Amino acid sequence: MHLKRLFLVAALAVFAAAPAARQAFAEDAAKPADPGLSDVLTDLLHGVEGENGTSGPDKRVPFGREEVQLSFAPLVKQTAPAVVNVYASQTAKVTSPFEGDPFFEEFFGRAQPRAQSSLGSGVLVDPSGVIVTNYHVIKDADEVKVATADGREFPSKVMLKDETLDLAVLKISADKPFPVIAIGDSDALEVGDLVLAIGNPFGVGQTTTSGIVSALARSHIGVSDSGYFVQTDAAINPGNSGGALINMGGQLVGINTAIYSRSGGSIGIGFAIPSNMVRAFADAAKAGLDFFERPYIGAEFELVTPQIAESLGMEKPTGALVSSVDPAGPAGKAGLNPGDVILSLNNTPVESIEALDYRMATLSIGTKATFAVLSKGKQATMEIPLERAPEGAKPSEVTLRGRSPFSGAKVAELSPRLAQRLGLRTDLKGVTVIDISRDSPAADFGFQPGDIVREVNGTTIETAATLAQVAQQDTRWWRFTVERGGQILRQVLRY
């Protein structure tokens, strides 16, 4: 291979020096002595056939290591039409310091609602008009419009969204099929692979940047609860969110979602949601699901620290430590126990809890998965069915009314399925907030979906009916305890 490269460099030098030598070398290159090298030189001398059927020195994507004339232009032409701009708008409430004062309102008037908008990108993944973008691009939007690369504008419908994954699926309609980008296998990516990022940074128009995959399985970047991102040095700027990260085969390998920057501009560290997660999410949307269901095995996991790894005789801290198991769940029936460590899933190593969550989320409910487990110092393999999280007794949803800080909050009793929907541990029990009306007292006091109300004015909250009754108390003082993200928050206020 090294001799081939030296020979190729020498040949190029001859071409530049003498036309006669170029002609002589062209005849030698046509000889079948070395087919691989002959093909390269023939392409150099005579060009390659282009996409339009014409011959000549056409630019093409660098698939082989021995390619000489490199350009991403054909790849961009192929994929850019499927990248769209997403415009989300909402009406924001504006509070006036004179609100409620009849004298000042007479002179200054009431505060008028103000329109806010956000700009992002999206990727067409189905000819019928299915678009994948980021959740934060369309969050709380009253209206979402999509502009395609050819200048057309469409109203869109939100099919599915998930804040924990920072993904959303939109739907637009037209008489003709839309151009799409095929979803590739993000697990096939390796550090150093060439990638392109296509989006609409700063609203200046569609832009393409190139780079490489800088790292895989990045986590804790503060964008979403998903802990498995593709890191790239392809320039990603505000407005690129929801855009496409594509490989050299023209396949979608990620949805650009965030940048690491203190200035707001790209500094060469960008992150994308892997395409395998995108595929599973888009399939859930096309199936008509109202939320993204992850497979359930009835177990919860914790981080394997260096201390835990040493105590278990592990060479290094890796895998996911089983913290709790539902004996009646799939994992419990298969023999998984608290204290076991998940080492791999379907023969793919599990480096962390985030990696396990990601791998699980990309698998289909109703199938089985093979887990390699470290149990009591010995490695074992077990096959566990992937089931739908049990809904339990149908949760009674109650919207709280009256004069209390909880007014405007919709609450329900937790089940494994509801906990999964809210991004909570499936072994949690209690009464949780599932939705909050905009501009309600509950929203003003900062309650969030997923908050678990444990106690109000000395009463332990075990059912939604109990909370609804307590919230009707005739008092101006409120003392309550809320669990949020594993932390206990206690509050005393006058309302």
N, C-alpha and C positions, 0 to 999 in steps of 0.2 A: 504493500500500500504506500509506504514512504517513497519507493522508487517511482511509483505511478505519479505521485505528487511532484517530485523533482522533474520527471519527464514532461509533465504538463506545464510547469513553469518555464522550462526551456523552450517548449513549443510556442508558448505565447510570446516569448522574447523573439523567436525567429519570425513570427507573424508580423510583429511590429517593425522588424528590420528590413525585410525584403518581400516584395510582392511575389517574386518568382519562388522564393522559399515557401511562402504560404501555399502556392499552388502545388508544389512538390509534396508538402506535408499533408495537404488535403488528400492527395492520392494515397499516401501511406496510411492515413487515418482510416481510409475506406477498407483497408485490408482486414480480414477477420482474425488476425493474429491475437488481438486482445479485445474481445467484444465490449467489455465495460468501458475501457478507455476510448475505443473507437466511437462508441455512442456519444460520449461527452464531446469529443472533438468535432464529430459530425454536426452536433447541435450548435457548436460554436460557429462553424463555418457556414452552414446552410440555414440556420435558424430552426425553430420548431413550429409545428402547426398550431395556430391560435384557436381560440374558442369559436371564432367566426368562420373557421374553415380555411382561412388564408394562411399562406406560409410566409415566413420572414422571421426576423429576430424578435419574436414575441416575448414579452415578459411573462414569467410564470413563477408559481410559488416554490420555494426551495425545499423540495421533499428529500432529495439526495444530498449526501455530503460533498459530492464532487460537482454540484451545480456551480456555475460561474456567474451567470447573469441572474441576479436576485431582485425580486420585487414583490411587494404585498398587494399590488394593484388588482390583480385578478381575484384575489381573495376578498378584498374590500368590495369590489363590484358584485360579488356573489352574495355577500352577507349583509351589507349596509342597508339595502331596501327593507329588511325585516326589523330594523331598529327604529323605534318610534319615539316621539316626544310626548310626555304625559304632563298635562296641566291640571292641577287640582286647586279648587277654590272653596273658600268657606266664609261665612259671615261671622265676624267676631263681635262680641258684645263690648261696647265702650262705656265705661262708668264715668259719669260726670260728678265733680265734687258738689254740684248744686242739686243732684238728683233728689227728688222728694221735697224740695223747698219750693212752695208755690210762688214766692216773690221772685227768687232768682231765675226760676224756670220761665217765668213770664218774660224776662228780659233776655236771657241767654239761650232759652230753648232747651229741649231735651237732647241728650247725646244720641247721635245717629250711629247705627251699626256700621262697621267698617269691613270692607271685603279684604280678605287675605288670600294670597295664592302661593303655590309652591310649584317648582319646576323640576322634572326628572326625566328619566328615560324608561323605555320598556322594550321587550323583545317579543316579536310574534313567533309563537311556537306551534301554531296550528293554522291551516289555511282558512278555517272558519272564522278566524279573528280572535283567537285566544292569546292574550298578552300576559307575560310575567313581568312584574316590577317589584319595587320595594314597598313594604308596608308604610314606612315613614314618608314616602312620597305622597300617598293618598290618605294619610291619617286624618280623621275628623273632617274629611272633605264633604261639602254639600253637593259638589258637582265635579266630575272628572272628565276631561276631554283628551282626545288622542289625535296627534298630527302625524301622519305617515311621512316617509321620506320623499314621496312625490308631491307633497303639499296639500293633500286632502286632510280634512278635519272631521272627526267623528265623536259623537257622544258615546260614553262607555258605561257599562254596568259592572259593578264589583261582584265577581262570582265567589271569591273566597279570600280571606285575609287572616294573617296570623302575626301578631306583634312579637311573639317569642322567637319566631324564625325570621322576622323582618321581610316577609314575602306577601305578595298580593297577586291575584289573578283578575284581569279585566277581560271584558268581551265587547268587541265592536262588530258591526255587520255591514256587508256590502254585497253587490250583485255578483262580483267575481272573487275568486279565491285570493287570499293575501300571500305575499312571499313570506317564507319562514326560514328559520335557522334550525337545523336538526340538532336535537339534544345529544351530546356526546357522553362519554364515560369519564367522569372526573377522577375516578380511581386510577385511571391509566396515566394521569399526569405525573411528571417527575420534575424535581427541581432542576431548572435550566432549560426547560421546554420553552420554545418561542410562543408568545400569545399576543393577540391584538385586543385592545379595549375600544369599543365603539359606543359613543353617547353624545350628549348635548351639553357640554360643560359651559356654565355661566350663561346659557341661553343664546350663545353666539351662532348656533347651527351645528349640524352633525360633524363630529370630529373623530378621527382614528389615531390612536397612539399604539406604539409597539413596545414590547419588553419581554421579560422572561418570567417564569414562575420562580419566585424568590424563596418560597417556603410553603409547606403544606401543614394542615392541621393546626393552624393558629387559633388561639382561643383567648377569652377574656379581653376583647378589644372594646367592650362597652357599647356595642351596637345592638345586640340582641342576646337572648339566652343561648342561642346556638353557639357551640364551642368548636366549630370545625370550619375554618375558612381557608381559601386559597390566597396566598400573598403574592403580589406581583409588583414589579417596578414600572409597569406600563402606567403612564401618567393618568391618574383619575382625579378629577376636580369636581366641585359642586355642580350638580346637574347631570353628572355621569351616573348617579344612583339609579339602579334599575337597568342600566345598559348591559351590553353583551361583552363577555370575555370569551374569545374564540381561539381555537387551536389552529394549527396549520392545515388541518383537514376541513376547515370551514364549519366545524361543529361548535355548538355552545358548550363551554366547560365551566361557566360560572356567570352569576349575575353580580355585577359590580355594586358594592353596597356601602363602602366607607373608605376614608383615607385617614392616615395618621399624620396630623399636621397641627402646628400651633398657630400658623399664619392663615390657614384656610385654603392654601393652595397645595398642589401636589409636591411632595418632596421625595417621591420614589417609593413610598410604602402604601400600597392600596390593598384592599381585601375584597374578595368575591365569595358569594355563597356557591358551594359546589353544585354542578349540574345534576348529580344524582339526587340531591335533595330537591332541586327545582323540578325534576321529572316527577318525583313522588307527589309533590305539592300540586303540580298542574293536573296530574291524573285524578287527584282527589277532587279538584274543582270541576273537571269535566264529568266526574261521576255524580255531581250534584250534592256533595256533602256540605253541611253548613259549618263544619270546622274540620281541621286537619287531624285525623285520628292516627295516633301512633300505636303500634302493636303493644299489647299488655301481657306481661308475664307474672305480675304480682310480686315484684321485688323492687326494693330501693337500694341505692348505692352511695358510697362515700369515696373520698379520695384516699389513695394508698400513699401514706406519708413515708419518708425514709425510716422512721421509727417502727411503723407497722411492718414495712417490708423486712426490716432486720429481725423483728420478732417472729415473722412467719418463715424465716430462712430464705427469703428471696434475694437474688443478687442485686436487684435494683428496684426502686419504687415504680411499678407499672401496673396496669390493669385497673379494675374497679372492685372495691370492697363491698360485699353484700352486707347492708346494714339492717334490713328487715325483709321478711318473707311472709306472704299470706299463705298459710298452710293449705287453704282451699284453692289457691291459684295455680296456674300452669307450672311455675317454678317450684312451688312447694311440693306438688305432686311428682315432679321429676327428681326430687331429692336435693334441691339447692337449699343451703342453710346459711343463716347469718354467720359472718366470719369467713365465708368462702371468698375467693378472688376470681373474677372473670378475667381470663388471660387472652382469649381470642373468640371471635364470632365468625362462624362459617370460614374458618381457616385464615381469617384476617386478624393480625394482632390488635389487641385493644390496649392503647397506651394510657388512656385516662377515662374518666366518667364522660367527658364531652365526646370523646371518640365513640364510646359505647352508645350514647344517646343518638349520635348521628347515624351510626350503622343501623341501629334499631329502627329509626324513623324512615329509612329508605327501604325497609323490608315490607312485604305485603301481609296484611291480616289474613289468617286462614292457612298460612304456611307453617313450616317448622324450621327452627334454626339450631345449629350445632354449636354448643358452647364448650370451650376448653376451660376447666375450672381447677384451681388449686384448693384442695380441701384436706385439712388435717395433715398438711405436709406432702400430700400426694396429688399428682395430676390425674384428672379424670375427664371424660367426655360425656356430655349429656345432651339429649335432643329435647328441646322445649317447644311446645306449640305456641304460636303467636296468635293471641286472641284479641277480640274487641273488649275494651275495658268495661266491666259490668256497671250498669246504670243503677242497680239496686232498686229500691222502691222509688217510684216516680217522684222526683223532687218537687215540692210545692214552692213555686216561685211567688214571692210576695213583694209588692212595691210599697215601700214605707211612706206614710203620709203624716200630716200633723206638724206641730211646731217642735221639731227636734233636729239635731245635727244630722240625723240619718234620713231626713225627708228627701225623697227623690232617688233613693237607692233601691235597687231590686236585689233581693237576697234569696238564698235557697240553702238547703242542707246538702253538705258535701257527699258525693259518691265518687268512686274511682274515675268514672267517665267525666263527671263535671270537673274534678280536680285536674285531670289531664287537659281538658279544654281550657282551663285557666292557667295552665303551666305550673301547677302545684304538685307536691308529692301525692301519689295516689293512696298513701296510707293515712292521710290526714282526715280528721273528723271535725264537725262543727258547722256553723252557719257562716256562709261567705257572701261577699258582695259580688254579684255577677254583672251588674250594669248600673250606670249612673246617668240620670237625666242631666243634660247640659243646663247650666245656669240654675241648678238646684242648690239648696243648702248643703247637701252631701258633697256636691262638686266643689262648692266654695270652701268647705272644711277640709278638703284634700283627701277624701276617701277614694280608694282605687279598686277596680275589679281584682279579686283575689284576696282582699283583706278578709280575715276571719275574725268575727266579733265574738270575743270570749266572755265579756262581762259588761253590764251596763247598770250603773247605780246600785251595785251590790247584788244584782241578779245574774246568775250564771246562765248563759245563752246556749241552749242545746237544740232548739228548734226555731224555724223561721217564724212560727206563730208566737212564740215567747218574745222574740225581738220586736215583732209588730205591736204586741201588747205593751211592752215596756216603753217603746218609742212614743206612745200616746200619753205618757205621764204629764201631769200639769205641773211642771217645774221649769225654772230657768237655769238651774245648775245641773250639769251633766258630768258624770264620771264614768269613763269606759276604758276597756282594755281591748286592744286589737293586735292580732298576730299578722305580721307582714314580712314575707321573705325569711321566715324562721326567727324573726326578732319580735319581742313583745313590746308594744307601744302603749303607754298609759297616759291618759289625758284627762284633765279637769278643766272645764270651761263654763262660762256663763253665756246663755243664748236665749 
